[in-house]
Amino acid sequence: MAAFAAQLSMAAPKALPAQQLRASYRSSFRAGAAPARRGAVKTVSAVASDADEIVLLEKMLKIAKERKSKEAEAPAAGGADGEYDGKGFTIKTYNAISPVGLNKYPKGKYRVSGDDAALPAPAMAVMLRSQKLQVEDIPATVRGIVRCGAGTNNIPVKEMTERGIPVFNTPGANANAVKELVVCGLLLASRGIIEGNYHVNNVINKEEGGDYEKISKRIEADKAMFGGLEIEGKTIGVIGLGAIGSKVVTAALGLGMKVIGYDPVLSLDAALQLPGDRMTRVTELDDLFEASDFITVHVPYIKGVTHHLINSEALAKCKPGVHLLNFARGEIIDGAAVRSGYDNNTLTGKYISDFSDPDLMGHPRHIVLPHLGASTEEAEENSAAMAATTMMDFLETGTIRNSVNFPTTILAPQKNSSGARLCIVNRNEPGALGEITTFLGSKGLNISQQINTSRGDIAYTVIDFTNQPEDADSLQADLAATCSFIISLRFLGMVFDDELGEPGTFFYVSWAQ
Ligand SMILES: NC(=O)c1ccc[n+]([C@@H]2O[C@H](COP(=O)([O-])OP(=O)(O)OC[C@H]3O[C@@H](n4cnc5c(N)ncnc54)[C@H](O)[C@@H]3O)[C@@H](O)[C@H]2O)c1
């Protein structure tokens, strides 16, 4: 191991050489993919000359231009007329969203476009990826916004909350993609893969002057410098057992590792994804630090909570050879503390991450990758599909799941009901629900079931009636006039069963009056 460590610091690169940077890697592991598809297999090619580099750059420019113009086009999903003859839902899209998601919207019932002019009516919902949304981009007709992805910092969430508009995301849709990179990280840590590859390309190849006979002998002779350890039987500590962490747990068990998990705020849903007694759960991080050969973090970055969760105190409790994996956020691991561990030789393991760290850039024990965790076609498709399903559920039933600003609210539709459903967003004030139900009773509406939830300043109520209002539009106007705390009202047009969820004829928003 000592020889290996010495070789690492000697041979490993500060930065990859230009020729290697120019190498173009593109592959797809999808079985049966047609060769011409996006992501189809291409051979690995190293570009040798400046002329080749210009050709490559021109190609990249062409691809970027094509992508931009695709984004500007109106996505053509959900646009064709189908069997449905009711009033349709309208969705405005931004960015090039995967057709896997767009095709979830039933044709006819949904009109989906990136171009306002192509929609038959103003947008009722917005679906986007990375578009930086401005408050003025959101017309008063919009009931919800969904982002294909986890982060929502491109959306003015606070202002949308004030307007009573739920913002949704797609947590966990990229979990498998990240898990697979973590598995790769385990192997990069346990074996001298990157270091060995660098040695072959940049040391052996150069020193042997491209003589293949000599190169193949050196490849055999030098392998001892890059020997590693197997991961089977080793212990991995998984910090954060949510969508990604739970998948890492299962994968690690599959690789024959012992697993210790830590997550003091585990949700019930996440707990159900864990493989029960095949892993050990600890309530003290120190227990995980002391026992782990690998530590991987899968917690959100929260200032003051998960900032530098792994710092010098934590590292002092770890085994000296512990390998750290960080595919969550750079700031969760204190790079300066890791650096000092490397410098004074109290830490001899590697640090693998898809985030860079100013204290570790170029250090041979820090294998840093581009931010690749979620960068797979499948993750993009899963996010788009989940976003579409979440939005349809909200528009058609009022259900709120995966919202970053509204409470989770699910009221299962009743079988054989001929009543209407009313969704109300209001400021969370005492007595609000009582006022609403009193008003509805006075109008002869009989409530069969209801749910009332709140999150911060916002309350959300979904009410089912046994009957239909005679005039839904004026009823909503009267209710809004009576209850000043109401922000928006939305009748779901028709009865339940198969008819559930035509858009109501009238949509009230107080802030746009
Ligand atoms: N590298 C990438 O490309 C990439 C892609 C997606 C997500 N991520 C990162 O991965 C993180 C985890 O993603 P996820 O989808 O699993 O999220 P998640 O919300 O499903 O899981 C996070 C888990 O962390 C737990 N947790 C919160 N605070 C904790 C603490 N102080 N100690 C221990 N556990 C704590 C939560 O209870 C939850 O179970 C995200 O926050 C994001 O920063 C990175």
PDBQT file of the ligand as one rigid body, heavy atoms in Angstrom, charges set to zero:
ROOT
HETATM    1  N1  LIG A 601     -24.730  14.446  -7.753  1.00  0.00    +0.000 N 
HETATM    2  C1  LIG A 601     -25.852  14.693  -8.353  1.00  0.00    +0.000 C 
HETATM    3  O1  LIG A 601     -25.917  14.875  -9.548  1.00  0.00    +0.000 OA
HETATM    4  C2  LIG A 601     -27.112  14.716  -7.554  1.00  0.00    +0.000 A 
HETATM    5  C3  LIG A 601     -28.333  14.419  -8.155  1.00  0.00    +0.000 A 
HETATM    6  C4  LIG A 601     -29.478  14.399  -7.369  1.00  0.00    +0.000 A 
HETATM    7  C5  LIG A 601     -29.405  14.705  -6.021  1.00  0.00    +0.000 A 
HETATM    8  N2  LIG A 601     -28.205  15.022  -5.465  1.00  0.00    +0.000 N 
HETATM    9  C6  LIG A 601     -28.081  15.343  -4.032  1.00  0.00    +0.000 C 
HETATM   10  O2  LIG A 601     -28.407  14.203  -3.284  1.00  0.00    +0.000 OA
HETATM   11  C7  LIG A 601     -29.129  14.601  -2.135  1.00  0.00    +0.000 C 
HETATM   12  C8  LIG A 601     -30.038  13.463  -1.701  1.00  0.00    +0.000 C 
HETATM   13  O3  LIG A 601     -31.003  13.249  -2.733  1.00  0.00    +0.000 OA
HETATM   14  P1  LIG A 601     -32.272  12.306  -2.483  1.00  0.00    +0.000 P 
HETATM   15  O4  LIG A 601     -33.034  12.309  -3.757  1.00  0.00    +0.000 OA
HETATM   16  O5  LIG A 601     -31.844  11.016  -1.879  1.00  0.00    +0.000 OA
HETATM   17  O6  LIG A 601     -33.046  13.163  -1.400  1.00  0.00    +0.000 OA
HETATM   18  P2  LIG A 601     -34.100  12.648  -0.331  1.00  0.00    +0.000 P 
HETATM   19  O7  LIG A 601     -34.791  13.831   0.180  1.00  0.00    +0.000 OA
HETATM   20  O8  LIG A 601     -34.908  11.541  -0.880  1.00  0.00    +0.000 OA
HETATM   21  O9  LIG A 601     -33.175  12.035   0.825  1.00  0.00    +0.000 OA
HETATM   22  C9  LIG A 601     -32.419  12.822   1.693  1.00  0.00    +0.000 C 
HETATM   23  C10 LIG A 601     -32.382  12.097   3.003  1.00  0.00    +0.000 C 
HETATM   24  O10 LIG A 601     -31.509  12.794   3.873  1.00  0.00    +0.000 OA
HETATM   25  C11 LIG A 601     -32.054  12.713   5.168  1.00  0.00    +0.000 C 
HETATM   26  N3  LIG A 601     -31.479  13.751   5.998  1.00  0.00    +0.000 N 
HETATM   27  C12 LIG A 601     -31.810  15.066   6.053  1.00  0.00    +0.000 A 
HETATM   28  N4  LIG A 601     -31.006  15.682   6.947  1.00  0.00    +0.000 NA
HETATM   29  C13 LIG A 601     -30.171  14.738   7.450  1.00  0.00    +0.000 A 
HETATM   30  C14 LIG A 601     -29.113  14.764   8.400  1.00  0.00    +0.000 A 
HETATM   31  N5  LIG A 601     -28.770  15.905   9.011  1.00  0.00    +0.000 N 
HETATM   32  N6  LIG A 601     -28.466  13.616   8.664  1.00  0.00    +0.000 NA
HETATM   33  C15 LIG A 601     -28.800  12.466   8.050  1.00  0.00    +0.000 A 
HETATM   34  N7  LIG A 601     -29.817  12.382   7.144  1.00  0.00    +0.000 NA
HETATM   35  C16 LIG A 601     -30.469  13.506   6.853  1.00  0.00    +0.000 A 
HETATM   36  C17 LIG A 601     -33.550  12.853   4.958  1.00  0.00    +0.000 C 
HETATM   37  O11 LIG A 601     -34.278  12.326   6.057  1.00  0.00    +0.000 OA
HETATM   38  C18 LIG A 601     -33.748  12.035   3.689  1.00  0.00    +0.000 C 
HETATM   39  O12 LIG A 601     -34.088  10.703   4.005  1.00  0.00    +0.000 OA
HETATM   40  C19 LIG A 601     -29.895  15.852  -2.596  1.00  0.00    +0.000 C 
HETATM   41  O13 LIG A 601     -30.152  16.706  -1.518  1.00  0.00    +0.000 OA
HETATM   42  C20 LIG A 601     -28.982  16.481  -3.594  1.00  0.00    +0.000 C 
HETATM   43  O14 LIG A 601     -28.198  17.465  -2.959  1.00  0.00    +0.000 OA
HETATM   44  C21 LIG A 601     -27.069  15.027  -6.196  1.00  0.00    +0.000 A 
ENDROOT
TORSDOF 0
